[in-house]
Amino acid sequence: MAFSIHRGLLVLVNAAHPLESAEKPVLAPALPGSEALLDARAAAMLTGLVSRLGAVGEIVAVSGWRSMDEQRRIWDSSMLENGADFTRRYVARPGCSEHQTGLAVDLALRAEHIDFIRPEFPHEGVCGRFRALAADYGFIERYQAGKEGVTGIAAEPWHFRYVGRPHARLMLERGLCLEEYHELLRTFHYPGRLLEARGEAYEAEVGFLRGTERPELPDAPCQLSGNNVDGYVCTLWRRPA
């Protein structure tokens, strides 16, 4: 099996680390009846979460996977309509957007008019309940207030990123954004010192491998993801006691 540090659920995509993989993900509607598409794994988990809340049709997907051309059109249009300062705060440059991975989704409460760039997704009501359960379904609120200096993006309470259950839980518990999480993982070098994660009906251990190392995975159930920077994240699933 061929591995690449530029592919996987945990790829870091930002201005410093553009998306290197041109591989188009397997896509599915982000939510039932939605025109927005997501990586099929993320779409299944998002649908499961919104269905659990009984909010299908109330929470809507505004934007999911974008091609390079679409991201360029959004960037150019915002520059013309909103100016450079606004656009740099809320729109990623073409090639530097998480939306191009298929793992990011912008959500909103259903309304007659929804702002495409900054949709309304408040912290109370059904949206608050969504946030409370998001980590159990593998999602993080990607651009939180207070992390602007790390992410380079203004707070976006509507933008959620699928990273997988153990990683979403670990980030939530430690108050980390994705950039900070990858820094933490570099101190847990596989197969020695591993980071433990526990959630509903699962246990996992997580470690980091440098990109120069050839991944040799155990026989136990595991998942390998590139970080799009310098290595891989290895997730080993354990049977709960």
Secondary structure, 3 states (H helix, E strand, C coil): CCCCCCCCCCCCCCCCCCCCCCCCCCEEECCCCCCCEEEHHHHHHHHHHHHHCCCECCEEEEECCCCHHHHHHHHHHHHHHHCHHHHHHHCCCCCCCHHHHCCEEEEEECCCCCCCCCCCCCCCHHHHHHHHHHHHHCEEEEECCCCHHHHCCCCEEEEEEECCHHHHHHHHHHCCCHHHHHHHHCCCECCCCCEEEEECCEEEEEEEEECCCCCCCCCCCEEEEECCCCEEEEEEEECCC
